Amino acid sequence: METRLRSIVKAVIWNLLGLSVMATVGLLVTGSLTAGGLMAAINTAIGFATYLIYERVWSRIHWGRRHG
């Protein structure tokens, strides 16, 4: 089972990667750093919350784990 801190650190790192990719895509599609950055920030906030909840739910599911 992961600690909450580990789940949070993983989510932050994952979302920083996603933020940079989404900002680049947003800039290329819109031609605007502001619009691309806003799209990336919104996507990152939603993705962070979703990923963190997802990880915490799966940490409580014992199916498929082997002990020993």
C-alpha positions in Angstrom: 0.0 0.0 0.0 1.3 3.4 -0.9 1.4 6.3 1.5 -0.6 9.4 0.7 2.5 11.4 0.3 3.9 9.0 -2.4 0.5 9.2 -4.2 0.6 13.0 -4.1 4.2 13.2 -5.4 3.5 10.8 -8.2 0.4 12.8 -9.2 2.3 16.1 -9.1 5.2 14.8 -11.3 2.7 13.2 -13.7 0.7 16.3 -14.0 3.8 18.5 -14.6 4.6 16.3 -17.5 1.1 16.6 -18.8 1.0 20.3 -18.2 4.0 20.9 -20.4 2.7 18.6 -23.2 -0.8 20.2 -23.1 0.6 23.8 -23.0 2.6 23.0 -26.1 -0.4 21.4 -27.9 -2.6 24.3 -26.8 -0.1 26.8 -28.2 0.3 25.0 -31.5 -3.5 24.7 -31.9 -4.5 28.2 -30.8 -1.4 30.2 -31.6 -1.9 31.9 -28.2 0.3 31.3 -25.2 -2.5 32.6 -22.9 -5.2 30.3 -24.4 -2.9 27.3 -24.6 -1.7 27.9 -21.0 -5.2 28.3 -19.7 -6.3 25.0 -21.4 -3.3 23.3 -19.9 -3.9 24.6 -16.4 -7.5 23.5 -16.4 -6.6 20.1 -17.8 -3.9 19.7 -15.2 -6.2 20.6 -12.3 -8.8 18.1 -13.4 -6.3 15.5 -14.2 -4.5 15.9 -10.9 -7.7 15.4 -8.9 -8.8 12.5 -11.0 -5.5 10.7 -10.8 -5.1 11.2 -7.1 -8.6 9.8 -6.4 -8.0 6.9 -8.9 -4.7 6.0 -7.2 -6.2 6.1 -3.7 -9.2 3.9 -4.7 -6.8 1.3 -6.3 -4.6 1.3 -3.2 -7.6 -0.1 -1.3 -8.4 -2.8 -3.8 -6.7 -6.1 -3.0 -7.7 -8.0 -6.2 -4.7 -9.1 -8.2 -2.1 -8.6 -5.5 0.2 -11.3 -4.2 1.3 -11.4 -0.7 4.5 -13.2 0.3 
